[in-house]
Amino acid sequence: MNFDHALIFLPGELKSILSKHKGPIFSLKWNKKGDYLLTGSCDQSAIVWDVKAVRWKQQFEFHSGKLLNTTFLTRWNCIVLKELFAIIFLTFSIDKF
């Protein structure tokens, strides 16, 4: 079984398969509106997905550890990437997300 992609389901149907990671995904978080998904993987990357367009918007690959958790903080326009020994805050543009 492969865990390097996310499956998006609507009631009764598979809507899309989001695949760009090269390792198991440890974290999936929706933004408040539910139109973007943030995934974190042990491949040392985080990806923001545009679920309606079924494509990725931005990929973050500059951190050094396996991502254990990810979070959208839309009030402060940032995402949080949590590694084993570090927490990384990244700002993003409201227009983008």
N, C-alpha and C positions, 0 to 999 in steps of 0.2 A: 504494500500500500504506500502511496506517495502523499506527503503532507506539504508539498511546496507550492500549493495553489489554494485559492479560496473558491468555494462554490456558493453562488447566490441563488436562492430559491424564492419563487413567488408561490402562493398557495397552489399546490398541485403540479408545478412545473419547475424545471431547472432553467433559470434566466440566463446565467452566464458562468463561465469559469475564468477566474482571474489568475493568470500564471505569468510570473516574471521572476519570482524568487528562485534561488538555487539551493535552498535548504528548507527544512521544516519551518512552518510559520508557528510562532509561539503566541502571537497577540493579534487580535482583530478588534478594532474600535470604530464605531460609526460617529460621524459628526452629528451635531444636534439636529440638523434638518434631515439627516438620513440619506443624503445624496452622495456623500463621500465616505470611503472606508480607508482606514489607516492600518496597514499590516506591518508587523515586525517579525523578523526571521533570525534564525541562527546563522544565516549566511552573511550576517553583519550589515543588513540593509533594512530600511523602512521605506514603504511605498504608499503614496496617497493615490487612491483609485477614484475615478469618476465612474460611479456605478451605472448611471443612466446611459452614458456614452460607451460603457464597457471598455475602458482603456485607463492606463495609468497616467496621472498628471505630473507627479514628481517622485523621484527616487533619491534617498539619502544614503550614501555609502561611505561616509568619512569617519565613522566611529570605529572603535577597535574591538568591541565585544559582541557577544550574542545578545540580541534584544529579547528581554523577558517580558516587557510590557510597553505599550504605547498608549497615548492619550491625546485627544484634541482638547485644547483650552481656548475656545473661541472668544471668550471674554478678553483674553490678552493676546489674541491672534498668534498663538504658538502651538506647537505640538511638543510632547514630552516623550523622550526615548529613555527607557530604563534598562541599563545593563546590570550585570552582577555587582559591580563596584562603582558605578557612575550613573548620574542622571543628566541628560542633555536636553536643553531647551532650545528650540528652533522657532524663529518667527516666520510667518508666512503672510502673504498679501490677501486681504479680504477679497479682492477681485479674482484671485486665483481659486480660492476655496469658498 
